[in-house]
């Protein structure tokens, strides 16, 4: 595999425009098998293969919470993994389920688990790969647990849609064994690095010792960072007014979004909220960022695709009648006020998603099975006699 990055001193950024560098690893032990035959730095997606520097020893099992249909697959998988002497990590809240606690035969397996708590415990250097049981949301959730390098993710289709979950659970034993042996194709799903900066207003104390907020004064700035796999959505929230936000690209104002909002998505996210808002579907191997307006107040405002690596910034317009709201992969929803900013660019830490067959076939299979892309009744054959009329 061959990638390149820009590192000129005169260039204000120092990041890859087309993906990770050849030395990028995914978790403690996984990396991508390099392809020495790549030409012009354009890699054949079918050649993306998983390899291990050392045999994997630990696995994180992500299970959709409060879904009774997943209890039996979860137990079977965990028993299988412990029998293969794998260290199994699960979330502490998964084990709170009474159906798991009351299963005496499963108690021996539970004692072997390593547990952690979301947002509290760092497991980034402990997990060699991830197995997701559920729908597409489980993969998004797994991505949110790792703010830097992400271990390879194997996702089983046990949810309602399954666009990002190509594996069926029927043959899980042989499939998991192949992954442990390093025999799998992977697709690198790019993420967005998002920084939300908000201005903390200065407070003053009046004569009656009441804390007053001065909205006109410049206060300190608070920055929050997120890694987003699908999309960043800015919308008008509960207000009846149009959202009114300015969109900058590499420091230049390119347009003002007036409508219900705007979606900034990865190629993976192009088949989620973005396509529902009228955007095109982009294969995850394409290095790009998609900008899609939500119900724009202009017929000429169409979705656009910009190169991966550009820096986008979204700010509330000076003349905006109301605030706006932002969410990251459907989570962490919060308000945007005047003076706040959201900076978005391509992350250096993609999600290596393990394929059932290969990146191209899996994607078109998902388009057909999940979105019923171009499904229609076949046109009848026209005979030679009918052709004369």
C-alpha positions in Angstrom: 0.0 0.0 0.0 1.3 3.4 -0.9 0.1 6.8 0.4 1.6 10.2 0.5 1.3 13.2 2.7 2.2 16.9 2.3 4.8 18.2 4.5 6.1 21.4 2.8 7.1 24.1 5.2 5.2 26.7 3.3 2.0 24.7 3.5 0.0 25.5 6.6 -1.2 22.0 7.1 0.6 18.8 7.8 -1.8 16.0 7.0 -2.6 13.4 4.4 -5.1 14.3 1.8 -5.7 10.7 0.6 -5.6 8.6 3.7 -3.2 7.3 6.4 0.5 6.9 5.9 2.0 3.4 5.3 3.1 3.3 8.9 -0.4 3.8 10.3 -1.5 1.1 12.7 -5.0 0.2 14.0 -4.9 -0.6 17.6 -1.9 -2.2 19.3 -1.2 -4.9 16.7 -3.1 -4.4 13.4 -1.9 -2.6 10.3 -2.7 -2.7 6.6 -0.7 -5.0 4.3 1.4 -2.8 2.1 1.0 -3.1 -1.7 4.3 -2.6 -3.5 2.7 -2.6 -6.9 0.5 0.5 -6.4 0.8 3.0 -9.2 0.5 6.8 -8.9 -0.6 6.3 -5.2 -4.0 5.0 -6.4 -4.7 1.7 -4.7 -7.0 -1.0 -6.0 -9.7 -1.3 -3.3 -9.7 -5.1 -3.7 -6.0 -5.2 -2.6 -6.6 -3.7 0.8 -5.9 -6.6 3.1 -5.6 -6.9 6.9 -2.4 -8.2 8.5 -1.1 -8.6 12.0 2.2 -7.6 13.4 1.6 -10.1 16.2 -1.2 -12.6 16.7 -4.2 -10.8 18.3 -5.0 -11.7 21.9 -7.8 -9.3 22.9 -11.2 -8.4 21.4 -13.8 -5.9 22.3 -17.4 -7.1 21.9 -19.9 -4.3 21.4 -23.5 -5.4 21.9 -26.6 -3.3 21.4 -28.1 -2.6 24.8 -31.6 -3.7 25.7 -32.1 -6.0 22.8 -33.3 -9.5 23.9 -32.7 -11.0 20.4 -28.9 -10.4 20.8 -28.5 -12.2 24.1 -28.0 -15.7 22.7 -25.6 -14.6 19.9 -23.7 -12.6 22.4 -23.3 -15.6 24.8 -22.3 -17.9 22.0 -19.7 -15.6 20.7 -18.2 -14.9 24.1 -18.0 -18.6 24.9 -16.3 -19.2 21.5 -13.8 -16.4 22.1 -12.8 -17.5 25.6 -12.4 -21.1 24.3 -9.8 -19.7 21.8 -8.0 -18.1 24.8 -8.9 -14.5 23.7 -9.2 -11.7 26.3 -12.7 -10.4 25.9 -13.6 -6.8 26.8 -17.2 -5.8 27.3 -18.9 -2.7 28.6 -19.8 -2.8 32.2 -23.4 -1.7 31.4 -23.8 -4.8 29.2 -23.4 -7.1 32.1 -26.2 -5.3 34.1 -28.8 -7.0 32.0 -30.8 -9.3 34.3 -31.0 -12.0 31.6 -27.2 -12.2 31.6 -26.9 -12.0 35.4 -29.4 -14.8 36.0 -27.7 -17.2 33.6 -25.7 -19.4 35.9 -24.1 -21.4 33.1 -22.7 -18.1 31.7 -21.3 -17.0 35.1 -18.0 -18.8 34.5 -17.5 -16.8 31.2 -18.4 -13.5 32.9 -15.6 -13.9 35.4 -13.1 -14.0 32.6 -14.4 -10.7 31.1 -12.5 -7.4 31.2 -14.9 -4.5 31.7 -14.8 -0.8 31.1 -16.9 2.3 31.3 -17.6 4.7 28.4 -15.9 8.1 28.6 -14.1 7.0 31.8 -11.8 4.1 30.9 -9.2 4.2 28.1 -8.9 0.9 26.3 -7.2 2.2 23.1 -4.0 0.3 23.7 -5.6 -2.9 25.1 -7.9 -4.0 22.3 -6.6 -5.8 19.1 -9.9 -5.8 17.2 -13.6 -5.2 17.7 -16.7 -7.3 17.1 -20.1 -5.5 16.8 -23.4 -7.2 17.3 -26.3 -5.1 16.2 -27.1 -2.6 13.5 -25.2 0.3 11.9 -25.4 2.2 15.2 -23.1 -0.3 16.9 -20.3 0.5 14.5 -20.9 4.2 15.0 -20.7 3.7 18.7 -17.6 1.6 18.4 -16.0 4.5 16.4 -16.9 7.0 19.2 -15.0 5.0 21.8 -11.6 5.6 20.0 -10.6 9.2 19.5 -7.3 8.2 17.8 -6.2 4.9 16.3 -9.1 2.4 15.9 -8.7 -1.4 15.9 -10.2 -3.3 13.0 -13.9 -3.7 13.3 -15.9 -6.8 12.4 -19.7 -6.0 12.3 -22.4 -8.7 12.3 -25.8 -7.8 10.8 -28.2 -8.2 13.7 -30.0 -4.9 13.5 -32.7 -3.3 11.4 -30.7 -2.0 8.4 -27.2 -3.4 8.2 -25.6 -1.2 5.6 -22.3 -1.1 7.5 -22.6 -4.7 8.9 -21.8 -7.2 6.2 -21.4 -10.4 8.2 -24.2 -12.8 9.0 -24.0 -14.6 12.4 -24.7 -18.1 11.0 -21.1 -18.8 10.2 -19.5 -16.7 12.9 -17.0 -19.3 14.1 -15.2 -19.7 10.8 -15.4 -16.0 10.0 -13.9 -14.9 13.3 -11.2 -17.5 13.0 -10.3 -16.1 9.6 -9.9 -12.6 11.1 -7.7 -13.9 13.9 -5.5 -15.6 11.3 -5.3 -12.3 9.4 -7.2 -13.5 6.3 -9.6 -10.6 5.5 -10.1 -7.6 3.3 -10.6 -4.2 4.9 -12.0 -0.8 3.9 -10.7 2.4 5.5 -13.7 4.5 6.4 -12.5 8.0 6.8 -13.7 10.1 9.8 -14.1 13.8 10.4 -12.0 15.6 13.0 -14.4 18.2 14.5 -13.5 20.9 16.9 -16.3 22.9 18.5 -15.1 26.2 20.1 -17.5 28.1 22.3 -17.1 31.4 23.9 -17.6 31.3 27.7 -19.1 34.6 28.6 -17.5 36.6 31.4 -19.5 37.0 34.6 -19.6 40.0 36.9 -21.0 40.4 40.3 -23.4 43.4 41.0 -23.8 45.3 44.2 -26.2 42.6 45.6 -23.7 39.8 45.0 -25.8 38.5 42.1 -23.8 36.9 39.3 -24.6 38.7 36.0 -23.5 37.6 32.5 -22.1 40.2 30.1 -22.8 38.8 26.6 -20.8 41.6 24.9 -17.5 40.9 26.6 -14.9 38.5 25.2 -14.5 35.5 27.5 -12.3 32.5 27.4 -12.9 29.9 24.7 -13.7 26.2 25.4 -12.8 23.6 22.8 -14.3 20.2 22.4 -13.0 17.6 19.9 -14.9 14.7 18.2 -14.1 12.0 15.7 -17.2 11.6 13.5 -17.8 8.6 11.2 -21.0 9.6 9.5 -21.8 13.3 9.6 -21.9 16.6 11.4 -25.4 18.1 11.3 -26.2 21.7 12.0 -29.9 22.5 12.1 -32.3 25.2 13.3 -33.4 23.2 16.4 -36.7 24.1 17.9 -36.9 27.5 16.3 -39.4 28.3 13.6 -36.9 30.6 11.9 -34.5 29.5 9.1 -31.1 28.6 10.2 -28.5 31.2 9.1 -24.9 30.0 9.2 -21.8 31.0 7.4 -19.7 28.3 5.7 -15.9 28.8 5.3 -13.5 26.7 3.3 -9.8 27.1 4.1 -10.6 30.5 5.7 -12.7 31.8 2.8 -16.4 32.4 3.0 -18.0 30.3 0.3 -21.7 30.6 1.2 -24.3 31.3 3.8 -26.7 28.4 4.5 -30.3 29.5 4.9 -32.8 26.7 5.4 -33.3 23.9 7.9 -29.5 23.3 8.2 -26.5 21.7 6.6 -24.9 18.2 6.7 -21.2 17.7 6.4 -20.5 14.0 5.9 -17.9 11.5 5.1 -18.3 9.1 2.1 -19.6 6.5 4.6 -22.1 9.0 5.8 -23.2 9.9 2.3 -25.6 6.9 2.4 -27.2 8.0 5.7 -28.8 11.4 6.4 -27.1 13.0 3.4 -28.7 10.8 0.7 -32.1 11.3 2.4 -31.5 15.0 1.9 -30.8 14.6 -1.8 -27.0 14.0 -1.9 -25.2 11.5 -4.1 -23.8 8.2 -2.7 -20.0 8.1 -2.5 -17.9 4.9 -2.1 -16.0 5.0 1.2 -12.6 4.7 -0.7 -13.2 8.1 -2.3 -11.2 10.8 -0.4 -13.9 13.5 -0.1 -16.1 15.5 2.2 -19.7 16.1 1.2 -21.7 19.3 2.0 -25.5 18.9 1.8 -28.1 21.5 2.6 -31.2 20.5 4.4 -34.3 22.0 2.8 -32.4 25.1 1.5 -34.3 28.4 0.9 -32.9 28.4 -2.7 -33.5 26.0 -5.6 -30.0 26.4 -6.8 -28.3 25.3 -3.6 -27.3 21.7 -4.5 -25.0 19.3 -2.6 -21.3 19.6 -3.4 -18.2 17.4 -2.8 -14.9 18.9 -1.8 -11.5 17.2 -1.4 -10.6 15.4 1.8 -8.1 17.5 3.8 -9.7 20.9 3.3 -10.7 22.8 6.5 -14.4 23.7 6.8 -15.6 26.1 9.4 -19.3 26.8 10.3 -20.3 29.9 12.3 -23.6 31.5 13.1 -24.2 34.4 10.8 -24.1 37.9 12.3 -27.7 38.6 11.1 -29.1 35.2 12.3 -32.4 35.5 14.1 -31.8 32.5 16.3 -29.2 30.1 17.4 -28.5 26.8 15.8 -27.8 23.2 17.0 -25.2 20.7 16.1 -24.9 16.9 16.6 -22.1 14.5 15.8 -23.2 11.1 14.4 -26.6 11.8 16.0 -25.1 12.2 19.5 -23.7 15.0 21.7 -26.4 17.5 20.5 -25.6 21.1 21.7 -26.4 24.7 20.9 -24.4 27.0 18.7 -24.4 30.7 19.7 -22.8 33.8 18.3 -19.1 33.6 18.6 -19.0 29.8 18.5 -17.3 27.9 15.7 -17.2 24.4 14.3 -14.0 23.4 12.5 -14.2 20.2 10.4 -11.5 18.4 8.4 -10.5 14.8 7.5 -9.2 12.9 10.5 -5.9 11.0 10.4 -7.6 8.1 12.2 -10.0 6.2 9.9 -12.0 3.2 10.9 -10.7 -0.1 9.4 -13.9 -2.0 8.7 -13.4 -5.7 7.9 -15.2 -6.7 4.7 -17.2 -9.9 4.0 -15.8 -10.1 0.5 -14.1 -6.9 -0.6 -14.7 -3.1 -0.4 -16.4 -2.8 -3.9 -18.7 -5.9 -3.8 -19.7 -5.3 -0.2 -20.8 -1.7 -1.0 -22.9 -2.6 -4.0 -24.4 -5.5 -2.1 -25.5 -3.0 0.6 -26.9 -0.6 -1.9 -29.0 -3.4 -3.4 -30.1 -5.2 -0.2 -30.5 -2.2 2.2 -31.4 0.7 0.0 -32.9 -1.2 -3.0 -30.9 0.9 -5.3 -32.3 0.9 -8.9 -34.8 -1.9 -8.1 -37.6 -1.9 -10.6 -39.8 -4.3 -12.6 -37.9 -5.6 -15.6 -39.1 -4.3 -19.0 -40.7 -7.1 -21.1 -38.9 -8.5 -24.1 -40.0 -7.0 -27.5 -40.6 -9.7 -30.2 -39.8 -9.1 -33.9 -43.6 -9.0 -34.8 -44.2 -6.3 -32.2 -41.2 -4.3 -33.4 -42.9 -3.8 -36.8 -45.6 -1.8 -35.2 
